[in-house]
C-alpha cells in the first residue's frame, strides 16, 4: 500500500489471521526497510517489496525499531539477498539485537550485527530525512522513525491503533507501561500527518 510518494506499507502474513506492517521507503540512492518480520518470511518480504516496485536485492538499509523476534527475524535472510545492507537500531537496543545482552521476553538471540546506532533526534540522510524518535517503554531502545518528507511516523510497537485513534503499546508485552504512555504523548506532540503501527497498520492523523 502506497502511503506517501516512494513510501509503501508492506503487508506480511503472520499466521492465525494476523499481519505485520513493515515500511519501505526509497530515493535515487537508497532503499530503506523498517523492520523485518519473523524468521522464514523471506519469500513474503521479497514478494511484498516487488509489489511496491522495488527489489529486495537493492535494499541498502534496514532500520530495526527494537529487538523482538517478529521485527528482526528475517534480517539474516535479507542480508543473503543484499549483503551490503547496513543494519541500524537505537543505541540502547543494539546490545539485545547483536547478542551482547540476551533478548528480553524470552526470544532466542539472533546475533545480528548492528552497523550503526542512532540516538533521539538524530536524522538519517536518506529519503528526505529519517528522524529517530526514542520511544522507550515497550523495550528500552524502542524507536519510532519520522519520515520528514511525508510526515509519516513509523512506530514499531511503541504505539497501536484502536478505534481509529493512536493508543499506547500493548501492556501484555511492554516492559514499562508508564514510560510507554509518555512515549505515546511524545509521538502525539510531533503531530504527524499519518502513522504506521507494526500490528495495526496505517492511520491518517491530519497533522
C-alpha positions as CSV (number, residue, x, y, z in Angstrom):
1,X,0.0,0.0,0.0
2,X,1.4,3.4,-1.0
3,X,1.2,5.7,1.9
4,X,3.3,8.6,0.5
5,X,5.4,9.1,-2.6
6,X,8.1,6.4,-2.7
7,X,6.9,5.0,0.6
8,X,4.9,1.8,0.9
9,X,3.5,0.0,3.9
10,X,4.1,-3.7,3.3
11,X,1.6,-6.3,4.5
12,X,3.1,-9.6,5.7
13,X,1.0,-12.6,6.7
14,X,1.9,-13.5,10.3
15,X,-0.4,-16.5,10.5
16,X,-3.6,-17.0,12.6
17,X,-5.2,-14.1,10.8
18,X,-2.5,-11.6,11.9
19,X,-0.5,-9.3,9.7
20,X,2.7,-7.3,10.1
21,X,3.2,-3.9,8.6
22,X,6.9,-3.1,7.8
23,X,7.6,0.1,5.8
24,X,9.7,0.5,2.7
25,X,10.9,4.0,1.6
26,X,13.4,4.9,-1.1
27,X,15.1,7.6,-3.1
28,X,17.5,7.6,-6.0
29,X,20.3,6.1,-4.0
30,X,18.8,4.3,-1.0
31,X,16.0,1.8,-0.3
32,X,15.3,1.6,3.4
33,X,13.3,-1.2,5.1
34,X,11.9,-0.5,8.6
35,X,11.5,-3.8,10.5
36,X,12.0,-7.3,9.1
37,X,9.4,-9.8,10.3
38,X,9.8,-13.3,11.6
39,X,12.4,-15.9,10.6
40,X,11.4,-17.8,7.5
41,X,9.4,-14.9,5.9
42,X,12.0,-14.0,3.2
43,X,9.7,-15.0,0.3
44,X,6.9,-12.9,1.7
45,X,9.2,-10.0,2.0
46,X,10.7,-10.3,-1.4
47,X,7.2,-10.6,-2.9
48,X,5.8,-7.6,-1.0
49,X,8.9,-5.5,-1.9
50,X,8.4,-6.4,-5.6
51,X,4.7,-5.4,-5.4
52,X,5.9,-2.0,-4.2
53,X,8.0,-1.8,-7.4
54,X,11.4,-2.4,-5.7
55,X,13.8,-5.4,-5.5
56,X,14.8,-6.9,-2.1
57,X,18.3,-7.3,-3.5
58,X,18.6,-3.5,-3.7
59,X,17.8,-2.7,-0.1
60,X,20.6,-0.5,1.3
61,X,19.5,-0.1,5.0
62,X,17.4,-2.0,7.4
63,X,16.3,0.1,10.5
64,X,15.1,-2.1,13.4
65,X,12.6,-0.4,15.8
66,X,13.5,-2.8,18.5
67,X,14.8,-6.3,19.3
68,X,11.6,-8.5,19.2
69,X,11.8,-11.6,17.0
70,X,8.9,-10.5,14.8
71,X,10.9,-7.4,13.9
72,X,14.4,-8.8,13.4
73,X,13.8,-12.4,12.4
74,X,14.2,-12.0,8.6
75,X,17.3,-9.8,8.7
76,X,19.9,-12.6,8.0
77,X,17.9,-13.9,5.0
78,X,17.6,-10.4,3.6
79,X,21.4,-10.0,4.0
80,X,21.9,-13.0,1.8
81,X,20.0,-11.2,-0.9
82,X,21.6,-7.8,-0.3
83,X,24.9,-8.5,1.5
84,X,25.9,-4.8,1.6
85,X,22.8,-3.7,3.7
86,X,23.6,-1.6,6.8
87,X,21.6,-2.6,9.9
88,X,20.6,0.3,12.1
89,X,19.0,0.5,15.5
90,X,18.8,2.8,18.6
91,X,21.9,2.7,20.7
92,X,20.0,1.3,23.7
93,X,18.6,-1.6,21.7
94,X,21.7,-2.7,19.8
95,X,23.1,-5.0,22.6
96,X,19.9,-7.0,22.6
97,X,20.0,-7.3,18.8
98,X,23.7,-8.3,18.4
99,X,23.6,-10.7,21.3
100,X,25.8,-8.8,23.7
101,X,22.8,-9.0,26.1
102,X,20.1,-11.7,26.0
103,X,16.9,-10.6,24.3
104,X,14.0,-9.8,26.5
105,X,10.7,-11.6,26.6
106,X,12.5,-14.9,26.2
107,X,13.2,-14.5,22.5
108,X,16.2,-16.5,21.1
109,X,19.2,-14.4,20.3
110,X,19.7,-13.7,16.6
111,X,23.2,-12.3,16.9
112,X,22.6,-9.7,14.2
113,X,25.5,-7.3,13.7
114,X,24.3,-3.6,14.1
115,X,26.3,-1.4,11.7
116,X,25.1,1.9,13.0
117,X,23.3,3.2,16.1
118,X,21.2,6.3,16.4
119,X,20.0,8.5,19.3
120,X,17.0,10.6,19.9
121,X,16.6,13.3,17.4
122,X,19.3,12.0,15.0
123,X,18.4,12.4,11.3
124,X,19.5,9.8,8.8
125,X,20.1,11.5,5.5
126,X,18.1,9.1,3.4
127,X,14.8,9.5,1.6
128,X,14.2,13.1,2.5
129,X,15.4,12.6,6.1
130,X,14.5,9.9,8.6
131,X,14.5,11.1,12.2
132,X,14.9,8.7,15.1
133,X,12.4,9.4,17.9
134,X,13.4,7.4,21.0
135,X,10.1,5.9,22.4
136,X,11.0,3.6,25.3
137,X,8.5,1.6,27.2
138,X,7.8,-1.4,25.0
139,X,11.6,-2.0,25.2
140,X,14.4,0.3,26.5
141,X,15.5,1.2,23.0
142,X,12.3,1.3,21.1
143,X,12.5,3.9,18.4
144,X,10.0,5.5,16.0
145,X,11.1,6.7,12.6
146,X,9.7,10.0,11.4
147,X,9.8,10.3,7.6
148,X,10.4,14.1,7.3
149,X,9.5,14.3,3.6
150,X,6.0,12.9,4.1
151,X,5.1,13.4,7.8
152,X,4.7,9.7,8.4
153,X,5.6,8.3,11.8
154,X,6.6,4.6,11.7
155,X,6.1,3.3,15.3
156,X,7.1,-0.3,15.5
157,X,5.3,-1.5,18.7
158,X,5.7,1.9,20.5
159,X,2.0,2.6,19.8
160,X,-1.1,0.9,18.5
161,X,-4.2,2.0,16.7
162,X,-7.5,1.5,18.5
163,X,-11.0,2.7,17.3
164,X,-9.3,4.9,14.7
165,X,-7.0,6.6,17.2
166,X,-3.5,6.4,18.4
167,X,-3.2,4.2,21.5
168,X,-0.3,3.1,23.8
169,X,1.7,-0.1,23.4
170,X,0.2,-3.5,24.3
171,X,0.5,-3.7,28.1
172,X,1.0,-7.5,27.9
173,X,4.3,-7.1,26.1
174,X,5.5,-3.8,27.4
175,X,8.4,-3.5,29.8
176,X,7.4,-0.2,31.3
177,X,3.8,0.9,30.5
178,X,4.1,4.3,32.3
179,X,7.1,5.1,30.2
180,X,5.4,3.7,27.1
181,X,2.5,6.2,27.6
182,X,4.9,9.0,28.0
183,X,6.4,8.0,24.7
184,X,3.0,8.0,23.1
185,X,2.5,11.6,24.2
186,X,5.9,12.4,22.7
187,X,4.8,11.0,19.4
188,X,1.4,12.8,19.5
189,X,3.3,16.1,20.2
190,X,5.1,15.7,16.9
191,X,1.7,16.0,15.2
192,X,2.5,13.5,12.4
193,X,0.3,13.6,9.3
194,X,0.0,9.8,9.5
195,X,1.3,6.8,11.4
196,X,2.1,3.2,10.9
197,X,1.8,0.7,13.8
198,X,3.5,-2.6,13.1
199,X,0.5,-4.7,14.2
200,X,-2.2,-2.1,13.5
201,X,-1.5,-0.7,10.1
202,X,-2.0,2.9,8.7
203,X,-3.8,5.8,10.2
204,X,-4.2,9.3,8.8
205,X,-3.9,11.8,11.6
206,X,-4.4,15.1,9.7
207,X,-1.3,16.7,11.1
